[in-house]
């Protein structure tokens, strides 16, 4: 099984990665590589590639192992985890993604300099790159966990193997190669999921999922099969999750880099119709697997973490188990690759080129970006191998990006005030730290309230007050700069 | 069970996209009246 899995991962991941890299090199012979070729695929990605990349970038370990576990406690309500990501894609494809492409941006902090000041750009570069690096350690750990649960190998070894393949995913051919690889992985993933669900149903009594439904109904738990949560579920799970994701991910470099790489603004807009179903439907498959594992006594005794993986290994034919697990690896690798590329691009463009070496040539910036990909991956794999599970920190990490979303919307549509921006960032980032590391939530009588609500409240209140009081220019989209800038691409 | 969950989720996704499109078109219409080009 281990050898078969290794062969399947190599066949389904490494060979296509190298093949695509070779094809890109061959087709771009004689063409001097510039930075936007590596980081932004020369701004030439087509709609299917953009859609697959957007869908797979935010589809990682939490959609697999996370949903297996969530289905255990929440039942079908866990589907809202997938639906929250559909909302992210809607916000991105209909607003932030289109703005990023229209303004020909390379990084999100670059927009913040255009709206506010160099200092705001540098501050957000550091925080955004750091925050994304935190997510990268989670992805590296998730990659290790998923490979380890499939093979039984040690977590450290799995994290190293996964990290190595993840670096290859992005290192050789940059954004373009990763985009095409994502398209391959989206297709492989759905073939594997459909086959696995079919064979799983066939292995159950009656050849369908009726016994699973009966298990929940007979035990008086038919609510576990309902997708609409209770009021408490809405406040504590669905709303908090939707807020943190919707106010952080659509301005995250990880996702916007794909939008920036699209052929036109319209490509980003049209990608929604493909990206949202690819991403949203995925959870139905993992949810059904989780619910089925809980309904089968021989697997439910293993607990929420191990039941579903063990069921898949035991129930499906070996070739299909290997195929499914290799496709799951591809899903996690696609996120790992994009989460590595984003902070490396920010470092190359916003720190190295903007602060350290302003005279750097595009080739030098690309070299630095490549070095950062390798360096960040090595550190992330190291951190992932030695730290305990740190998935709970995701809310804290994404919280750092919530005020940046506010600054972008305000700066584009209302007012450009560098001082108000600095005050808003300082207050929001301070409350994230205070809420997490002090007893303030307990003193306020809301010990269980997620940091999301506190950051959002401070951002809106302080941000509005600061913009009302402090001087500034009108919103960028109303400015003479925007009207006259040659940067506005005709679409 | 699978088919039901699949169809319900697909319907929810379609609903979310349509709602987002309606909000987008409304905001765009409101904004273009205020300031063309935004």
Interface residues (C-beta under 8 A of the other chain):
Chain A: X76 X79 X82 X83 X86 X87 X90 X91 X94 X95 X197 X201 X209 X210 X212 X213 X225 X227 X272 X273 X276 X277 X280 X281 X283 X284 X287 X288 X291 X412 X413 X475 X477 X478 X482 X483
Chain B: X1 X2 X5 X6 X8 X9 X10 X12 X13 X16 X17 X20 X21 X24 X31 X35 X37 X38
